[in-house]
């Protein structure tokens, strides 16, 4: 089974594919699963949707924090807080995630031909520490011991989660997207304290890399086929991400610098992957750009860097952000456009 899963992942990597980043509109996990799996059949990458419109426990932070081992959480007016014992908020988060996985199993089980891969999203350890609060009302990011405990707890909790998801989609290779939306602020030391009068100290780069490596190693030990770290493009720490053992980096393309593109080229030549946020989705009411324009946002810098068309298989195309602000039909249209971008890039790759 492990060899078959690895072969599927390798086959998928030989062509451009499409996926989205996780957040999805509405409150119906069955509808979300059917749309996502209907639009993103192989070679594309369907995913377990996050439905933040359902409220507490279905947000990205609470969803991942519910996986922590020996660390409990609850909700306070300022956000999720680490507490001594589990309560109703944690139970609600765990229940919502279990429901989503069960429904995914039902939807996938009714398919004539299931996709070869499935993606799950997790909040990365640094943004998790930035979003969780201690008893004193400060962010856990402030305290070295809390940061360490969160990273270790997340690493300890991922194996069981991956196992449950794998059981829902037997034979599918599991791909993990580690989301670090706050990483630029974490590294720059610009996250405010609870009072708002000061900012938290920047976290050393080696500690950041070590936290990622801890979680990525745990995911690899759990049999995950691919792990990427998803970050904003501003000051994206591409080299740090890749040195942590990640298989690739996911980021929007809209403001990448020449230096960042050069780092991406070096990574691709070393066998890493680029999840390219090629489709801007900042305004759900806006008309989507034409496919040819979006293909060019990937192909033009690729060609200018001297990368061969044959290496485009290292790319997955994504939206620039999550799709929770769209209607379900609008989100479906985004997925359709992403597969068109992938098809266009595959045509270039085939010459």
C-alpha angles and dihedrals in degrees: 000000000000091000091048091050092050090049091052091051091049092049091051091051091061092072138040112265137184134231139152130234102251114258109109134181126255135021103267113100093186093055090046093050093048094050095044095046092043093054099036106050119150131336085029125077119247117196143202102259125231112219107197092172087076089072133220113030095017094077116103094250097049092043093057094038088057087067094059115119118229091353118102128198140197136177123261128175090268095048142269115354133194109242139179099250138021119266141176095291093057091045090051092052093048092047093051092050092047090050091051092051092048092050090047088055091052094049095044091045091057094054121104091214120017125208116263094233141033129197129213126189127221130180106245120244097255097049088042090057090046092053100043122079132215126227090268092058096253123122116266086234088076094067122066093206092051092049090051093046092050093050092047092045092050091048089051093050103047098075095063091046093050089048092054093048092047090053089055093055106030114203096014119125110239118229122190129207113199108203118212104172093158098047097108091055092043091055094040096047095235102127109115124237120239091270092051091224096100139027129235118256117263114261115241114255093235091056091051092050091047093053091051092047091052093054095039092051090051091050091049090050088052089058100257111165098210137006124193129180114226118210140159113267094239108101090342108188094223098161093047091052093052094044088057090067098261116153092225149332130258119207143140116267099211099097106018114145125226088252091054091050089051090053089050091050091052090049093050091050087053091054099262126136134242119211097198118206091211100152115071111219102170092120113044090192094056122101111255115251118254117275094240091056091051093048088054092055087067103030100047097058089038091057094041090056091055095247112150121244088238090067094060088099086083088072131092113184119220139167116269090248143359122299101227091114093059129082114253090254091049091050089050089053089053091054090049091051091049092055089050090054090050091049091051092051091047090055089054091047091053090051 
